[in-house]
Amino acid sequence: MTTLGVTGGIGSGKTTVCGFLEEQGARVFYADLEAKRLMQEDPAVRAAIVDAFGAAAYRDDDTLNRAYLAEQVFGEAARVKRLNAIVHPRVFDAFEAAKERAVDEDVSLLVHEAALLFEAGGDAHVDVTAAVVAPKADRLAWVTARDDASHEQVRDRMQHQLSQDELRKRADHVLENDGTLSDLRRKSVELYWVILEDRQG
């Protein structure tokens, strides 16, 4: 079995690429969704978050107070690092468990999809990496429409992620999302087969 890390900045199309890879038979582990699940459901993670950021991190109905937590860590590198230190190791543990299941079930390609793949050290947990990049104007238009956010808000989120030039340097494969959806699907299918052939070869 081969493991592939897929990343990309906000609005780049990485989740769409993962959907196309799933169509080809890959299994996708969505790291960001797993992180949200752990922060909501894992007792040890919840306790560590409350210890680090206070009881207000969870609402009276027991749900994670995302707005409060975002306020606590926004612009505070040390606090972001502390939150990541709580969540990321558990996400990697979950990915290792997903690897074991994938091997047992004869999955050929397991994808680790993560917005912060390189920043969190997720590239060390996969065999090969791919970055999805797209024109900034397209990303801004897509995310502002999807999230009902302003261009300024989206740009701010972009600034807290690796630049697309840096992603191009670090990734083993780069998918340029600069055409139609059909173009992106074709590139995703090509990536799927190239990786499997490379690993088998």
C-alpha positions in Angstrom: 0.0 0.0 0.0 1.1 3.6 -0.8 0.3 6.6 1.4 -0.1 10.0 -0.3 -0.3 13.4 1.5 -2.5 15.9 -0.3 -2.4 19.6 0.7 -3.1 23.0 -0.6 -4.1 26.5 0.5 -7.6 27.5 1.3 -9.8 27.4 -1.9 -7.2 25.5 -3.9 -9.4 22.5 -4.6 -7.6 19.8 -2.6 -10.8 18.3 -1.3 -12.1 18.1 -4.9 -8.9 16.3 -5.9 -9.4 13.9 -3.0 -12.9 13.2 -4.3 -11.5 12.3 -7.7 -8.9 10.1 -6.1 -11.7 8.3 -4.2 -13.4 7.6 -7.5 -10.3 5.8 -8.6 -10.4 3.6 -5.6 -8.2 5.5 -3.1 -9.3 5.8 0.5 -9.1 9.3 2.0 -8.3 10.2 5.6 -9.5 13.8 6.1 -7.1 15.1 8.8 -9.0 18.3 9.4 -12.3 16.5 10.0 -10.6 14.1 12.3 -9.1 17.0 14.3 -12.6 18.5 14.7 -14.0 15.1 15.8 -11.2 14.6 18.4 -11.7 18.1 19.8 -15.4 17.4 20.2 -15.4 13.7 21.3 -12.0 12.7 22.7 -12.0 13.1 26.5 -8.3 13.5 26.8 -8.2 16.2 24.0 -11.1 18.0 25.6 -9.5 18.0 29.0 -6.2 19.3 27.6 -8.0 22.1 25.7 -9.9 23.2 28.8 -6.6 23.1 30.8 -4.9 25.2 28.2 -7.6 27.7 27.2 -10.2 27.6 29.9 -13.7 26.0 30.4 -15.2 28.5 28.0 -13.6 26.5 25.2 -16.8 24.3 25.4 -20.3 25.6 25.6 -23.0 24.6 28.1 -24.3 22.1 25.6 -20.9 20.4 25.5 -20.0 21.5 22.0 -16.7 23.1 21.1 -16.8 26.9 21.2 -14.9 27.4 18.0 -15.3 31.2 18.0 -13.9 31.5 21.5 -11.0 29.2 20.7 -10.2 31.1 17.5 -10.1 34.3 19.5 -7.7 32.7 22.0 -5.2 31.6 19.5 -5.6 34.3 16.7 -2.2 36.0 16.1 -0.7 34.2 19.1 2.0 31.8 17.7 2.7 30.2 21.1 -1.0 29.5 21.6 -1.4 28.1 18.1 1.5 25.8 18.8 0.0 24.7 22.1 -3.3 23.8 20.5 -1.5 22.0 17.7 0.5 20.0 20.2 -2.7 18.8 21.8 -4.5 17.8 18.5 -1.9 16.9 15.9 -0.3 13.9 17.7 -3.8 12.3 18.1 -4.6 12.9 14.5 -1.4 11.1 13.5 -2.3 8.3 15.8 -5.7 8.0 14.0 -3.9 8.0 10.7 -1.6 5.2 11.7 -4.7 3.2 12.7 -6.3 4.0 9.3 -3.1 2.7 7.7 -3.4 -0.6 9.5 -7.0 -1.0 8.4 -6.2 -0.1 4.9 -3.4 -2.7 4.7 -5.8 -5.3 6.2 -8.4 -4.4 3.6 -6.0 -4.4 0.6 -6.4 -0.7 -0.2 -3.8 0.4 -2.8 -3.7 4.1 -2.0 -4.4 5.8 1.3 -4.6 9.6 1.1 -3.9 11.9 4.1 -5.7 15.2 3.2 -4.6 18.1 5.4 -4.5 21.9 5.0 -1.3 22.0 7.2 0.4 18.8 6.0 3.9 20.3 6.0 3.5 22.7 8.9 2.3 19.9 11.1 4.9 17.4 10.0 2.3 15.2 8.3 4.7 14.6 5.3 6.8 12.4 7.6 3.8 10.0 7.9 3.3 9.4 4.1 5.3 8.0 1.3 4.7 10.8 -1.2 3.1 14.3 -1.2 1.1 16.3 -3.6 0.1 20.0 -3.5 -2.9 21.5 -5.2 -2.4 25.1 -6.3 -4.7 27.6 -8.0 -4.7 31.2 -9.1 -5.3 33.5 -6.1 -8.2 35.3 -7.8 -10.0 32.0 -8.3 -9.4 31.0 -4.7 -10.6 34.3 -3.3 -13.8 34.1 -5.4 -14.5 30.6 -4.4 -14.0 30.9 -0.7 -15.8 34.2 -0.4 -18.8 32.7 -2.0 -18.6 29.4 -0.1 -18.0 30.9 3.4 -19.8 34.2 2.9 -16.6 35.9 3.9 -14.9 39.1 2.7 -11.8 39.2 0.6 -9.9 40.6 3.5 -10.9 37.8 5.8 -9.9 35.2 3.2 -6.6 36.9 2.5 -5.9 36.9 6.2 -6.5 33.1 6.3 -4.2 32.7 3.3 -1.4 34.5 5.1 -1.4 31.9 7.9 -0.7 29.1 5.4 2.4 28.2 3.4 2.6 30.2 0.1 1.9 28.3 -3.1 5.5 28.8 -4.2 6.6 27.1 -1.0 4.2 24.2 -1.6 5.5 23.8 -5.1 9.0 23.4 -3.7 8.1 21.0 -0.9 5.7 18.7 -2.7 6.7 15.7 -4.8 3.8 16.3 -7.2 2.0 19.6 -8.0 -1.5 19.8 -9.5 -2.2 23.2 -11.1 -5.9 23.9 -10.7 -6.0 26.5 -13.4 -8.6 25.1 -15.8 -12.0 23.4 -15.8 -13.3 20.8 -13.4 -12.7 18.2 -16.1 -9.1 19.3 -16.3 -8.7 18.9 -12.6 -10.3 15.5 -12.7 -8.0 14.3 -15.5 -4.9 15.6 -13.5 -6.1 13.8 -10.4 -6.6 10.5 -12.3 -3.1 10.9 -13.8 -1.7 11.5 -10.3 -3.4 8.4 -9.0 -1.9 6.1 -11.6 1.5 7.8 -11.7 1.9 7.2 -7.9 0.8 3.6 -8.0 3.1 2.9 -11.0 6.0 4.7 -9.3 5.6 2.7 -6.1 5.2 -0.6 -7.8 8.0 0.1 -10.2 
